[in-house]
Amino acid sequence: MDNTPTPTADPMEASFDIVARQDKAEAEITTLRSDVDEVKSRLDKVARAATRPTIGGQDNAPEVKGFVDGYLRRGRETEVKSISGAVPTEGGFAVPQLVDQRISSELAEISPIRALAQVVQTGTAGYRKLMATGGTASGWVSETASRPETDTPQFIEIAPPTGELYANPAASQSMLDDADFDIEAWLASEIAMEFARAEGAAFVNGTGLDQPAGFLTGPMSTAEDGVRAFGALQYIGSGDATGFDSAPDAKLVDLIHTMKSGHRQGASFVMNSATLAEVRKLKTADGAFLWQPGLVEGQPDRLLGYPVVEAEDMPDIASGAFPIAFGNFRHGYLIAESGATQILRDPYTNKPFVHFYATKRVGGQVLDSAAIKLLKIEA
C-alpha cells in the first residue's frame, strides 16, 4: 500500500495547512514549558519547606512527628516511637535521635561539670577503661649494644559507677491538645533541667552507690604527683582555719602550679557563687584585684589567667571544706552514659495531668587524679 500523501492541488490550501501545523507545534511547546515551570515551582516550594524552621520548632522527620504528635500528645502506641528498635515491654520507648540530641545539647549548656568533663557514649550498662599509671619504660643504648628488657607498664581499670537518672515532668491534656504548644522543646527543656540538677550534685558529691562518684568524695592527700596513690586528689591548705590567709594570691598560685603543665592547658577554677563572691574581693599585696572580668561578651571571667566556672554544688568556705577546685576536667573526670533517653507516658497516675517519666543511665568517676587539684580551708 502506498502511504505517500496525495499532493494538495491548491497551493493556497497547502500554505494554510503548514501554518496550522506550526501553530499546533508552538501551542504544544508552550504547554510543555508551562508544565516544566509548574514542576520547578513545586520543587522550589518543597526545597524551601525543607530548609525553613517549622512552626513551634518541631522537626519534620517522620519518626519525630510520629513520636511527638502520636505518642506524646495522644498516647497512640502504634506510632513510630523509636529509630533504635526499643521494645515497648521493656518499660518505655527510646526518644528519637533528634529529640535526644536536643536534650543532650541543653544538658551541656546547663550542667557545668558535664560541659567541662570527658563524656563517652556506651552501648552497654557498664563502661571500663584501662589507664597506664607509670607509662612505658625506655632507655638509651649504643648502636651495637644489647637491648635489655624494659619494665612492664602498670595499668589500672577505670569503671565509673552508674545509676539511673530520672525526671517526671507533667503537662495537662489541654496543653498537649494545643497545636501551638511546642511539646518537643518543652519536654527537652524540662528533662534537661532536672537531669542537670541531679547530675551537678552527683558529679561533685556523688557517693558512687547507684549514682556517679563525685570528685570530692574520693581519697585525698597532700602528697605530690607520683608519690600518692593513684585516684587520690592532691590538696593544699588555705593557711587559715576559717578562710584565706593574708596572702591568698600566693596560695592560689601554689594551687595552679601543683598541676603539671600538660594539664594546665585547658584547666579551670570551679567554685560556687558564694565562694566566688569572696574571691572577687581578694587583692594582691600591692592592691590589685586577682579577679579579671571577661573583656569580650561570651568569654569567661578569669582568675590569675584561668577561666572560672560556677558550680553551685561546690561547698561554701568553711573549716575543713574544699570550696575551690582547679583542674583540667577533660583529662580528670569521666562521664559515661548508655543508650538513649527513655520516656514512658503516664496519663493515669495524676489525672488530668500527663506525666512523662524519662530515664537515662549515667556514670561518672575521677579519670586522672593528677588533673584535678583542691584548696582546703585549714590552718
C-alpha positions in Angstrom: 0.0 0.0 0.0 1.3 3.4 -0.9 1.2 5.7 2.1 2.6 8.7 0.3 0.2 11.7 0.9 -1.6 12.9 -2.1 -0.3 16.4 -3.1 -2.7 19.2 -2.5 -3.9 20.6 -5.7 -4.5 24.1 -4.3 -1.2 25.9 -3.3 -3.1 28.3 -1.0 -4.6 25.3 0.9 -1.2 23.7 1.3 0.1 27.0 2.8 -2.7 27.2 5.3 -2.0 23.6 6.3 1.7 24.3 7.0 0.7 27.4 9.2 -1.8 25.3 11.1 0.8 22.7 11.9 3.3 25.3 13.1 0.7 26.9 15.3 -0.1 23.5 16.8 3.5 22.7 17.4 4.1 26.1 19.1 1.0 25.5 21.3 2.3 22.1 22.4 5.7 23.7 23.2 4.1 26.4 25.2 2.1 23.8 27.2 5.2 21.8 27.8 7.1 24.8 29.1 4.2 25.6 31.4 4.3 22.1 32.8 8.0 22.3 33.3 7.7 25.7 35.1 5.0 24.3 37.3 7.1 21.3 38.2 10.1 23.6 39.0 7.9 25.8 41.2 6.7 22.8 43.2 10.2 21.6 43.6 11.3 25.0 44.9 8.4 25.0 47.4 9.5 21.6 48.7 13.1 22.7 49.0 12.1 25.9 50.9 9.8 23.9 53.2 12.6 21.5 54.0 15.1 24.3 54.9 12.9 26.8 56.8 12.1 26.2 60.5 8.6 24.8 61.2 6.0 26.3 63.4 6.9 25.6 67.1 10.4 24.4 66.1 9.3 20.8 65.6 11.2 18.6 63.2 9.7 17.2 60.0 11.4 13.8 60.4 8.7 11.0 60.3 10.0 9.3 63.4 10.0 12.6 65.3 6.5 13.6 64.1 5.2 10.2 65.0 6.7 10.3 68.4 5.7 13.9 69.2 2.2 14.0 67.7 1.2 10.4 68.1 2.8 9.2 71.3 3.5 12.3 73.4 0.3 14.2 72.5 -2.2 11.4 72.1 -0.6 8.3 73.6 -1.0 6.2 70.4 1.4 3.4 70.8 1.0 2.4 67.1 3.1 5.5 66.1 6.8 5.3 65.4 8.4 6.0 68.7 12.0 4.8 68.2 14.6 4.6 65.4 16.7 2.3 67.6 14.2 -0.6 67.8 13.4 -0.3 71.5 10.9 -2.9 72.8 7.8 -1.4 74.4 7.5 -4.1 77.0 10.9 -3.1 78.4 9.4 -0.2 80.2 9.4 2.7 77.8 10.2 4.0 74.3 13.5 5.4 73.2 13.4 9.0 72.2 14.1 9.6 68.5 17.7 10.6 67.9 16.9 14.3 67.0 15.0 14.8 70.2 17.7 13.0 72.3 20.4 15.3 70.8 18.3 18.3 71.8 18.2 17.1 75.4 22.0 16.4 75.4 22.8 19.8 73.9 20.8 21.6 76.6 22.3 19.4 79.3 25.8 20.5 78.2 24.7 24.1 78.4 23.1 23.8 81.8 25.4 21.3 83.7 28.8 22.9 84.4 30.7 19.7 85.1 29.3 18.0 82.0 30.4 20.9 79.9 34.0 20.5 81.2 34.4 16.8 81.6 35.1 14.0 79.1 31.7 12.4 78.0 31.6 9.0 76.4 28.5 7.2 74.9 28.4 3.5 75.6 26.2 0.7 74.3 26.1 -1.3 77.5 25.3 -0.6 81.1 29.0 -0.8 82.2 32.0 1.1 80.8 35.6 0.2 81.5 38.9 1.9 80.5 42.5 1.0 81.2 44.8 3.7 82.5 48.6 3.4 82.5 49.8 4.5 85.9 53.6 4.6 85.2 54.0 5.0 81.5 56.1 2.7 79.3 59.8 2.3 80.3 62.6 3.1 77.8 66.3 3.6 77.7 69.4 4.6 75.6 71.9 2.2 74.1 74.7 2.4 71.6 74.4 1.0 68.0 75.9 -2.4 68.8 74.9 -2.8 72.5 72.3 -5.3 73.6 68.8 -4.2 74.3 67.8 -5.1 77.8 64.2 -5.8 78.6 62.3 -2.8 79.9 59.8 -2.8 82.8 56.2 -3.7 82.0 53.9 -0.7 82.4 51.3 -0.8 85.2 47.6 -0.5 84.4 44.5 0.3 86.5 40.9 -0.2 85.4 38.5 2.7 85.5 34.9 1.6 85.8 32.6 4.6 86.6 29.7 3.6 88.9 26.4 4.2 87.2 22.8 4.8 88.3 19.5 5.5 86.6 18.8 9.2 86.3 15.1 10.1 86.0 12.8 13.1 85.6 9.0 13.1 85.7 7.6 16.4 84.3 3.8 16.8 83.8 1.5 18.7 81.4 -2.2 18.9 81.2 -4.0 17.2 78.4 -5.4 20.5 77.2 -1.8 21.8 76.8 -0.9 18.7 74.7 -4.0 19.2 72.6 -2.9 22.8 71.7 -1.3 22.6 68.3 0.8 25.8 69.1 2.3 24.2 72.2 5.8 23.1 71.3 5.8 19.9 73.3 9.2 18.8 72.0 11.0 21.9 73.1 9.1 21.9 76.5 9.9 18.3 77.2 13.6 18.6 76.2 14.0 21.7 78.4 12.2 20.1 81.5 14.2 16.9 81.2 17.4 18.7 80.7 16.8 21.0 83.8 16.0 18.0 86.1 18.9 16.0 84.7 21.3 18.9 85.1 20.3 19.5 88.7 20.8 15.8 89.7 24.0 15.5 87.6 25.6 18.6 89.1 25.2 17.2 92.6 26.4 13.7 91.7 29.5 14.7 89.7 30.7 16.8 92.7 29.4 14.9 95.8 28.0 11.6 94.4 28.5 8.6 96.7 29.1 6.0 93.9 26.2 3.9 95.1 23.6 3.8 92.3 25.0 7.1 91.1 28.3 8.6 89.8 31.2 9.0 92.2 31.9 12.7 92.7 35.4 14.1 92.6 35.1 15.5 96.2 34.1 12.1 97.7 37.2 10.1 96.8 40.5 9.8 98.8 42.6 13.0 99.2 46.2 13.7 100.1 48.8 16.4 100.4 51.4 14.2 98.6 52.6 15.2 95.1 52.0 13.5 91.8 53.9 10.2 91.5 54.0 9.8 95.3 50.4 9.5 96.4 48.2 6.6 95.4 46.5 6.7 92.0 43.0 8.0 92.3 43.7 10.3 95.3 43.4 14.0 94.7 46.1 16.4 95.9 45.1 19.4 98.0 46.8 22.4 99.6 45.7 24.3 102.7 44.5 27.9 102.6 46.6 28.9 105.6 43.7 30.0 107.7 41.2 27.8 109.6 38.2 29.9 108.5 39.1 31.2 105.1 42.1 32.7 103.2 45.3 33.9 104.9 47.0 37.2 104.3 48.5 36.2 101.0 45.6 34.5 99.1 47.3 35.1 95.7 50.3 33.1 96.8 48.1 30.1 97.8 46.2 30.2 94.5 49.4 30.4 92.5 50.7 27.3 94.5 47.4 25.5 93.7 47.9 26.2 90.0 51.5 25.0 89.9 50.9 21.8 91.8 49.5 20.7 88.4 51.8 19.6 85.6 52.0 21.9 82.6 50.3 19.5 80.3 47.1 19.5 82.4 47.2 23.3 82.9 46.4 23.8 79.2 42.6 23.9 79.4 42.3 24.0 83.2 39.6 26.0 85.0 38.7 27.1 88.5 35.4 25.6 89.8 33.6 27.1 92.8 30.0 28.1 93.8 28.7 31.7 93.7 29.2 32.3 97.5 32.9 31.4 97.2 33.2 33.4 94.0 31.8 36.5 95.8 34.7 36.2 98.3 37.3 35.5 95.7 36.3 38.6 93.7 37.3 40.7 96.7 40.8 39.3 97.1 43.7 41.5 96.3 47.4 41.2 95.9 49.9 42.8 98.3 50.0 45.9 96.0 46.2 46.3 96.0 45.4 44.8 92.6 42.4 42.5 92.3 43.0 38.8 91.5 39.7 38.8 89.6 39.8 39.6 85.9 36.4 40.1 84.2 35.9 38.9 80.7 36.7 41.7 78.2 34.6 40.3 75.4 31.0 39.2 75.7 30.8 35.4 75.8 34.3 34.9 77.2 34.5 33.6 80.8 35.8 35.7 83.7 39.3 34.8 84.8 41.2 34.3 88.0 45.0 34.5 87.6 44.5 34.0 83.9 42.3 30.9 84.1 38.5 30.6 83.4 36.2 30.4 86.4 33.1 28.1 86.3 30.3 28.4 88.8 29.0 25.1 90.1 26.5 25.6 92.9 27.1 22.1 94.3 30.6 23.0 95.4 30.8 23.6 99.2 30.9 27.1 100.8 34.0 28.4 102.5 34.1 26.7 105.9 36.6 25.0 108.1 37.7 21.7 106.6 35.8 22.3 103.3 37.1 22.1 99.8 35.5 25.2 98.2 37.8 25.6 95.2 38.9 23.1 92.6 41.4 23.8 89.9 41.6 21.2 87.1 41.5 20.1 83.6 38.3 18.1 83.8 38.5 16.9 80.3 41.5 14.8 81.5 40.4 14.4 85.1 36.8 13.4 85.1 34.9 10.8 83.0 31.2 10.7 82.4 29.7 7.6 80.8 26.2 7.4 79.6 24.5 4.4 77.9 21.7 4.4 75.4 19.1 7.0 74.5 16.8 8.7 76.9 13.7 6.5 77.6 10.3 8.1 78.0 7.1 6.4 79.5 3.9 8.3 79.0 1.7 8.1 82.1 -1.8 9.7 81.9 -3.3 7.7 84.8 -1.4 8.4 88.0 -2.2 12.1 88.4 -5.3 12.9 86.2 -5.9 15.3 84.5 -2.1 15.7 84.1 0.0 13.5 81.8 3.4 12.6 83.3 6.4 11.8 81.1 8.7 9.6 83.0 12.2 10.0 81.5 15.2 7.8 82.4 18.8 7.5 81.4 21.8 5.6 82.8 24.7 7.9 83.7 28.0 7.1 85.4 31.0 9.2 86.5 34.4 8.9 88.2 37.7 10.6 88.5 39.8 9.6 85.5 43.2 11.1 86.1 43.7 12.3 89.7 46.8 14.4 88.6 44.5 16.6 86.5 42.3 18.0 89.5 43.7 19.9 92.5 41.8 21.2 95.5 42.1 24.0 98.0 41.2 23.1 101.6 40.2 25.6 104.3 42.7 24.8 107.1 45.4 26.5 109.1 
